[in-house]
Amino acid sequence: MYSLTVRDHFMIAHSFRGEVFGPAQRTHGATYVVDATFQRRELDADDLVVDIGLAGAALKRVLGAFDLRNLDELDAFHGRNTTTEFLARRVFDDLAKAIADGELGPGAEGLEALRVTLHESHIAWASYEEAL
């Protein structure tokens, strides 16, 4: 399986509900480094997994919806704990939609899987991966 990874970051504020989160129940900030890994068994006609420029631009656009926002104030996240795991799935879903909508070009039609990893720090991260 071939893969291509693009990286970006975003900064957010949020809080969690539930005693399991301890002091993180208070509003706090986080900066996530995000890796989006696109996978396919065979390269396209141009010997690419996917156009790296289009992949990077799509990731930047997806993350822009959350960057420098308090996630507690967004209707889309009402009643949810915006954990690193939860956000990895949300970014995955938004990138999968960008692929389906043709935002990554015709070469992306052959993509087979996508993995999104959010690095919360240098010692902790979470991923979501699924076939496309």
Secondary structure as the mmCIF struct_conf table of DSSP 4:
data_model
#
loop_
_struct_conf.conf_type_id
_struct_conf.id
_struct_conf.beg_label_comp_id
_struct_conf.beg_label_asym_id
_struct_conf.beg_label_seq_id
_struct_conf.end_label_comp_id
_struct_conf.end_label_asym_id
_struct_conf.end_label_seq_id
STRN STRN1 TYR A 2 HIS A 14
BEND BEND1 GLY A 18 GLY A 18
HELX_RH_3T_P HELX_RH_3T_P1 GLU A 19 GLN A 25
BEND BEND2 ARG A 26 ARG A 26
STRN STRN2 HIS A 28 ARG A 40
BEND BEND3 ARG A 41 GLU A 42
TURN_TY1_P TURN_TY1_P1 ALA A 45 ASP A 46
BEND BEND4 ASP A 47 ASP A 47
BEND BEND5 VAL A 49 VAL A 50
HELX_RH_AL_P HELX_RH_AL_P1 ILE A 52 GLY A 64
TURN_TY1_P TURN_TY1_P2 ALA A 65 LEU A 68
STRN STRN3 ARG A 69 ASN A 70
HELX_RH_3T_P HELX_RH_3T_P2 LEU A 71 GLU A 73
HELX_RH_3T_P HELX_RH_3T_P3 ASP A 75 PHE A 77
TURN_TY1_P TURN_TY1_P3 HIS A 78 GLY A 79
HELX_RH_AL_P HELX_RH_AL_P2 THR A 84 ALA A 100
TURN_TY1_P TURN_TY1_P4 ASP A 101 LEU A 104
HELX_RH_3T_P HELX_RH_3T_P4 PRO A 106 GLY A 110
STRN STRN4 ALA A 113 HIS A 119
BEND BEND6 GLU A 120 ILE A 123
STRN STRN5 TRP A 125 ALA A 131
#
